[in-house]
Amino acid sequence: MAARAMWKGVIRIKGGRIPVKLYSAVKDRGVHFRLLHEKDSTPVSQQMVNAQTGEVVPYAQTRRALPTGDGELVILEQEEIKALEPPESRDIEVSQFFKAGTIDHRWYNRPYYLGPDGNAAAYAALVAALSKSGTEGLARWVMRKQSYAGALRLRDDHAVLITLHPAEQVVMARATGDSSRETSKQELAMAKQLVGMLEGDFEPDEYRDAYRERVMELIERKASGKTVRIAKVTRERRPRELTAALRASLARERKVA
């Protein structure tokens, strides 16, 4: 089945325009349970209630507010919030190009595939230009009443647009403190040996949601009326010290080899 575009826009680079379609590069496959009444297994729904009286409050009778630093609430009217929304646009403005890999992966949020929207030649030219120049672009656009900044780059000969986290959301490594310490020659040699033994190719199909697969298998078996016995997942205990951990890992690898 062909993928369905979720949004259409126009990439603009110094007066040039490239109509494109956006396709989600990831999809939600998480487990979402329905809540049921324990008494008769009837689905239940969530409601908003007054925290003081317990009275149910319809959504139409709610207002929005944000807390301040001193614990007070500032109430915002719907018209005020709407006035702050960015103006609607289909333009994806590319303002700058960098060497590919300049934007750190910590900034990446959500990827989208880009496809041509009618003008396949213009799209192909964009892909070729990104490939030959070895660059990625910084883009800004508005989609569904929200402003985004993103990285325009290539992935397997396809143009992709990856939304970026705002600067205030990205935590720099220095914020975690200095965890460096002196490493002995023995520890360093063992670490290098361990890394060398584990070298290999990245196989993305191996990294699946094991919990989801177990849940879906359980659902399928229960739906078919089979008796269900689930083995409890146990966590492997690992040595705490670095040297002991490396020795244990190397020993296991040698046995497998």
C-alpha positions as a Markdown table, in Angstrom:
| # | Residue | x | y | z |
|---|---|---|---|---|
| 1 | Met | 0.0 | 0.0 | 0.0 |
| 2 | Ala | 1.4 | 3.4 | -1.0 |
| 3 | Ala | 2.1 | 5.8 | 1.9 |
| 4 | Arg | -0.3 | 8.6 | 2.3 |
| 5 | Ala | 1.0 | 12.2 | 2.5 |
| 6 | Met | 0.2 | 14.0 | 5.8 |
| 7 | Trp | 0.9 | 17.5 | 4.6 |
| 8 | Lys | 1.9 | 19.5 | 1.5 |
| 9 | Gly | 4.4 | 22.4 | 1.4 |
| 10 | Val | 6.8 | 24.3 | -0.9 |
| 11 | Ile | 10.5 | 24.4 | -0.2 |
| 12 | Arg | 11.8 | 27.8 | -0.9 |
| 13 | Ile | 15.5 | 28.4 | -1.5 |
| 14 | Lys | 16.5 | 32.0 | -2.6 |
| 15 | Gly | 13.4 | 32.4 | -4.8 |
| 16 | Gly | 13.4 | 28.8 | -6.1 |
| 17 | Arg | 10.4 | 26.7 | -5.2 |
| 18 | Ile | 10.1 | 22.9 | -4.9 |
| 19 | Pro | 6.6 | 21.6 | -4.2 |
| 20 | Val | 6.8 | 18.6 | -1.8 |
| 21 | Lys | 4.7 | 16.2 | 0.2 |
| 22 | Leu | 5.5 | 15.2 | 3.8 |
| 23 | Tyr | 5.3 | 11.5 | 4.9 |
| 24 | Ser | 5.7 | 10.4 | 8.4 |
| 25 | Ala | 8.9 | 8.4 | 8.8 |
| 26 | Val | 7.9 | 6.9 | 12.1 |
| 27 | Lys | 4.6 | 5.6 | 13.4 |
| 28 | Asp | 3.1 | 4.9 | 16.8 |
| 29 | Arg | 3.1 | 1.1 | 17.4 |
| 30 | Gly | 2.9 | 1.3 | 21.2 |
| 31 | Val | 0.5 | -0.7 | 23.3 |
| 32 | His | -2.6 | 1.4 | 24.2 |
| 33 | Phe | -4.9 | -0.3 | 26.7 |
| 34 | Arg | -8.6 | 0.4 | 27.1 |
| 35 | Leu | -9.8 | 0.9 | 30.7 |
| 36 | Leu | -12.8 | -1.3 | 31.7 |
| 37 | His | -15.1 | -1.3 | 34.7 |
| 38 | Glu | -14.0 | -4.2 | 36.9 |
| 39 | Lys | -17.6 | -5.1 | 37.7 |
| 40 | Asp | -19.0 | -5.7 | 34.2 |
| 41 | Ser | -16.0 | -5.0 | 31.8 |
| 42 | Thr | -17.8 | -1.9 | 30.4 |
| 43 | Pro | -15.4 | 0.7 | 28.9 |
| 44 | Val | -15.0 | 3.7 | 31.1 |
| 45 | Ser | -14.1 | 7.2 | 30.0 |
| 46 | Gln | -12.1 | 10.0 | 31.7 |
| 47 | Gln | -13.8 | 13.2 | 32.9 |
| 48 | Met | -12.6 | 16.5 | 34.2 |
| 49 | Val | -13.8 | 17.3 | 37.7 |
| 50 | Asn | -13.6 | 20.2 | 40.0 |
| 51 | Ala | -10.7 | 19.4 | 42.4 |
| 52 | Gln | -12.6 | 21.0 | 45.4 |
| 53 | Thr | -16.1 | 19.8 | 44.9 |
| 54 | Gly | -15.7 | 16.6 | 42.7 |
| 55 | Glu | -18.3 | 18.0 | 40.3 |
| 56 | Val | -17.9 | 17.0 | 36.6 |
| 57 | Val | -16.9 | 20.0 | 34.5 |
| 58 | Pro | -17.8 | 20.0 | 30.8 |
| 59 | Tyr | -14.9 | 21.0 | 28.5 |
| 60 | Ala | -16.8 | 24.1 | 27.2 |
| 61 | Gln | -16.8 | 25.4 | 30.8 |
| 62 | Thr | -13.0 | 25.2 | 31.2 |
| 63 | Arg | -10.4 | 28.0 | 30.8 |
| 64 | Arg | -6.6 | 27.8 | 30.4 |
| 65 | Ala | -4.0 | 29.1 | 32.8 |
| 66 | Leu | -0.3 | 28.8 | 33.4 |
| 67 | Pro | 1.4 | 28.9 | 36.8 |
| 68 | Thr | 3.9 | 31.6 | 37.6 |
| 69 | Gly | 7.1 | 31.2 | 39.7 |
| 70 | Asp | 5.3 | 32.4 | 42.9 |
| 71 | Gly | 2.6 | 29.8 | 42.5 |
| 72 | Glu | -0.1 | 32.1 | 41.1 |
| 73 | Leu | -2.1 | 31.2 | 37.9 |
| 74 | Val | -2.4 | 33.5 | 35.0 |
| 75 | Ile | -5.6 | 32.9 | 33.0 |
| 76 | Leu | -5.5 | 33.2 | 29.2 |
| 77 | Glu | -8.6 | 33.7 | 27.1 |
| 78 | Gln | -9.1 | 31.6 | 24.0 |
| 79 | Glu | -8.9 | 34.7 | 21.8 |
| 80 | Glu | -5.6 | 35.6 | 23.3 |
| 81 | Ile | -4.1 | 32.2 | 22.7 |
| 82 | Lys | -5.4 | 32.1 | 19.1 |
| 83 | Ala | -3.8 | 35.6 | 18.4 |
| 84 | Leu | -0.4 | 34.1 | 19.3 |
| 85 | Glu | -0.6 | 31.3 | 16.8 |
| 86 | Pro | 1.7 | 31.7 | 13.8 |
| 87 | Pro | 0.1 | 32.7 | 10.5 |
| 88 | Glu | -0.8 | 29.8 | 8.2 |
| 89 | Ser | 1.7 | 29.1 | 5.4 |
| 90 | Arg | 2.8 | 26.3 | 3.1 |
| 91 | Asp | 6.3 | 27.7 | 2.7 |
| 92 | Ile | 9.4 | 25.7 | 4.0 |
| 93 | Glu | 12.0 | 28.4 | 4.0 |
| 94 | Val | 15.6 | 27.2 | 3.9 |
| 95 | Ser | 17.8 | 29.9 | 5.3 |
| 96 | Gln | 21.3 | 28.3 | 5.5 |
| 97 | Phe | 23.3 | 25.2 | 4.5 |
| 98 | Phe | 26.0 | 23.4 | 6.5 |
| 99 | Lys | 28.3 | 20.5 | 6.0 |
| 100 | Ala | 26.3 | 17.3 | 6.5 |
| 101 | Gly | 26.5 | 16.2 | 10.1 |
| 102 | Thr | 26.9 | 19.7 | 11.6 |
| 103 | Ile | 23.6 | 19.5 | 13.4 |
| 104 | Asp | 24.1 | 17.3 | 16.5 |
| 105 | His | 21.7 | 14.3 | 16.8 |
| 106 | Arg | 20.6 | 15.5 | 20.2 |
| 107 | Trp | 18.6 | 18.2 | 18.5 |
| 108 | Tyr | 16.7 | 15.8 | 16.3 |
| 109 | Asn | 13.0 | 15.3 | 17.2 |
| 110 | Arg | 10.8 | 13.7 | 14.5 |
| 111 | Pro | 11.7 | 12.7 | 10.9 |
| 112 | Tyr | 9.6 | 13.1 | 7.7 |
| 113 | Tyr | 10.2 | 11.8 | 4.3 |
| 114 | Leu | 9.8 | 14.3 | 1.5 |
| 115 | Gly | 8.4 | 13.4 | -1.9 |
| 116 | Pro | 7.7 | 15.4 | -5.1 |
| 117 | Asp | 4.3 | 17.1 | -5.4 |
| 118 | Gly | 3.9 | 17.3 | -9.1 |
| 119 | Asn | 7.3 | 18.6 | -10.1 |
| 120 | Ala | 9.5 | 15.5 | -10.0 |
| 121 | Ala | 12.4 | 17.2 | -11.8 |
| 122 | Ala | 12.7 | 20.0 | -9.2 |
| 123 | Tyr | 12.7 | 17.4 | -6.4 |
| 124 | Ala | 15.3 | 15.2 | -8.2 |
| 125 | Ala | 17.5 | 18.3 | -8.6 |
| 126 | Leu | 17.2 | 19.0 | -4.9 |
| 127 | Val | 18.3 | 15.5 | -4.0 |
| 128 | Ala | 21.2 | 15.7 | -6.5 |
| 129 | Ala | 22.3 | 19.0 | -5.1 |
| 130 | Leu | 22.3 | 17.8 | -1.5 |
| 131 | Ser | 24.2 | 14.7 | -2.5 |
| 132 | Lys | 26.9 | 16.4 | -4.5 |
| 133 | Ser | 27.5 | 19.2 | -2.1 |
| 134 | Gly | 27.4 | 17.0 | 1.0 |
| 135 | Thr | 25.4 | 19.5 | 2.9 |
| 136 | Glu | 22.2 | 19.8 | 5.0 |
| 137 | Gly | 19.9 | 22.8 | 5.3 |
| 138 | Leu | 18.3 | 24.6 | 8.1 |
| 139 | Ala | 14.6 | 25.1 | 7.4 |
| 140 | Arg | 11.6 | 26.8 | 9.1 |
| 141 | Trp | 8.0 | 26.3 | 8.4 |
| 142 | Val | 4.5 | 26.4 | 10.0 |
| 143 | Met | 2.4 | 23.2 | 10.0 |
| 144 | Arg | -0.9 | 22.8 | 11.7 |
| 145 | Lys | -0.7 | 26.0 | 13.7 |
| 146 | Gln | 2.8 | 25.3 | 15.0 |
| 147 | Ser | 6.2 | 26.7 | 14.1 |
| 148 | Tyr | 9.0 | 24.3 | 13.4 |
| 149 | Ala | 12.7 | 24.4 | 12.7 |
| 150 | Gly | 14.3 | 21.4 | 11.0 |
| 151 | Ala | 17.2 | 19.9 | 9.2 |
| 152 | Leu | 16.8 | 19.2 | 5.5 |
| 153 | Arg | 19.1 | 16.4 | 4.5 |
| 154 | Leu | 19.4 | 13.1 | 2.6 |
| 155 | Arg | 18.7 | 9.5 | 3.7 |
| 156 | Asp | 19.2 | 6.7 | 1.2 |
| 157 | Asp | 18.7 | 9.1 | -1.8 |
| 158 | His | 15.5 | 10.5 | -0.3 |
| 159 | Ala | 15.1 | 14.0 | 1.0 |
| 160 | Val | 14.1 | 14.1 | 4.7 |
| 161 | Leu | 13.0 | 16.9 | 7.0 |
| 162 | Ile | 13.8 | 16.3 | 10.7 |
| 163 | Thr | 12.2 | 18.6 | 13.2 |
| 164 | Leu | 14.6 | 20.0 | 15.8 |
| 165 | His | 14.1 | 20.5 | 19.5 |
| 166 | Pro | 14.0 | 24.1 | 20.6 |
| 167 | Ala | 17.2 | 25.3 | 22.3 |
| 168 | Glu | 15.6 | 25.4 | 25.7 |
| 169 | Gln | 14.8 | 21.7 | 25.5 |
| 170 | Val | 18.3 | 20.4 | 24.7 |
| 171 | Val | 20.5 | 19.5 | 27.7 |
| 172 | Met | 24.2 | 20.0 | 27.2 |
| 173 | Ala | 26.5 | 17.3 | 28.5 |
| 174 | Arg | 28.3 | 19.7 | 30.8 |
| 175 | Ala | 25.1 | 20.0 | 32.8 |
| 176 | Thr | 25.6 | 16.4 | 34.0 |
| 177 | Gly | 28.8 | 17.3 | 35.8 |
| 178 | Asp | 32.4 | 16.1 | 35.2 |
| 179 | Ser | 32.4 | 12.3 | 35.3 |
| 180 | Ser | 35.9 | 11.8 | 33.9 |
| 181 | Arg | 38.6 | 10.0 | 35.8 |
| 182 | Glu | 42.0 | 8.4 | 35.2 |
| 183 | Thr | 41.8 | 5.1 | 33.4 |
| 184 | Ser | 44.5 | 2.4 | 33.9 |
| 185 | Lys | 46.3 | 0.9 | 31.0 |
| 186 | Gln | 44.8 | -2.5 | 31.8 |
| 187 | Glu | 41.2 | -1.1 | 31.8 |
| 188 | Leu | 41.9 | 0.7 | 28.5 |
| 189 | Ala | 43.3 | -2.4 | 26.8 |
| 190 | Met | 40.4 | -4.5 | 28.0 |
| 191 | Ala | 37.9 | -1.9 | 26.8 |
| 192 | Lys | 39.5 | -1.7 | 23.4 |
| 193 | Gln | 39.5 | -5.5 | 23.2 |
| 194 | Leu | 35.8 | -5.7 | 24.1 |
| 195 | Val | 34.8 | -3.1 | 21.6 |
| 196 | Gly | 36.8 | -4.9 | 18.9 |
| 197 | Met | 35.0 | -8.2 | 19.6 |
| 198 | Leu | 31.6 | -6.6 | 19.4 |
| 199 | Glu | 32.2 | -4.7 | 16.1 |
| 200 | Gly | 29.6 | -5.4 | 13.4 |
| 201 | Asp | 27.0 | -4.0 | 11.1 |
| 202 | Phe | 23.9 | -2.2 | 12.3 |
| 203 | Glu | 20.8 | -4.4 | 11.7 |
| 204 | Pro | 17.8 | -2.2 | 12.4 |
| 205 | Asp | 15.3 | -5.1 | 12.1 |
| 206 | Glu | 16.9 | -6.7 | 15.2 |
| 207 | Tyr | 15.7 | -3.8 | 17.4 |
| 208 | Arg | 12.0 | -4.4 | 18.0 |
| 209 | Asp | 9.6 | -3.6 | 20.8 |
| 210 | Ala | 9.9 | -6.9 | 22.7 |
| 211 | Tyr | 7.2 | -5.8 | 25.2 |
| 212 | Arg | 4.7 | -5.0 | 22.5 |
| 213 | Glu | 5.3 | -8.4 | 20.8 |
| 214 | Arg | 4.8 | -10.2 | 24.1 |
| 215 | Val | 1.5 | -8.3 | 24.7 |
| 216 | Met | 0.2 | -9.0 | 21.2 |
| 217 | Glu | 1.1 | -12.7 | 21.5 |
| 218 | Leu | -0.8 | -12.8 | 24.8 |
| 219 | Ile | -3.8 | -11.1 | 23.2 |
| 220 | Glu | -3.8 | -13.5 | 20.3 |
| 221 | Arg | -3.6 | -16.5 | 22.5 |
| 222 | Lys | -6.3 | -15.3 | 24.9 |
| 223 | Ala | -8.6 | -14.4 | 22.0 |
| 224 | Ser | -8.3 | -17.9 | 20.6 |
| 225 | Gly | -9.2 | -19.4 | 24.0 |
| 226 | Lys | -5.8 | -21.0 | 24.7 |
| 227 | Thr | -4.3 | -21.3 | 28.2 |
| 228 | Val | -1.8 | -18.6 | 28.8 |
| 229 | Arg | 1.4 | -19.0 | 30.8 |
| 230 | Ile | 3.9 | -16.1 | 30.6 |
| 231 | Ala | 7.5 | -16.6 | 31.7 |
| 232 | Lys | 8.6 | -13.7 | 33.8 |
| 233 | Val | 11.4 | -11.6 | 32.3 |
| 234 | Thr | 14.4 | -11.5 | 34.5 |
| 235 | Arg | 17.2 | -8.9 | 34.4 |
| 236 | Glu | 20.8 | -10.1 | 34.2 |
| 237 | Arg | 22.9 | -8.9 | 37.1 |
| 238 | Arg | 26.2 | -7.2 | 35.9 |
| 239 | Pro | 29.3 | -6.6 | 38.0 |
| 240 | Arg | 29.5 | -3.1 | 39.3 |
| 241 | Glu | 33.2 | -2.4 | 38.8 |
| 242 | Leu | 34.4 | -1.5 | 35.3 |
| 243 | Thr | 37.3 | -4.0 | 35.3 |
| 244 | Ala | 35.1 | -6.9 | 36.5 |
| 245 | Ala | 32.4 | -6.0 | 34.0 |
| 246 | Leu | 34.9 | -6.0 | 31.1 |
| 247 | Arg | 36.3 | -9.4 | 32.2 |
| 248 | Ala | 32.9 | -10.9 | 32.5 |
| 249 | Ser | 31.9 | -9.6 | 29.1 |
| 250 | Leu | 35.1 | -10.9 | 27.4 |
| 251 | Ala | 34.7 | -14.3 | 29.0 |
| 252 | Arg | 31.1 | -14.6 | 27.7 |
| 253 | Glu | 32.3 | -13.5 | 24.2 |
| 254 | Arg | 35.1 | -16.1 | 24.2 |
| 255 | Lys | 32.7 | -18.9 | 25.1 |
| 256 | Val | 30.4 | -17.9 | 22.3 |
| 257 | Ala | 33.3 | -17.8 | 19.8 |
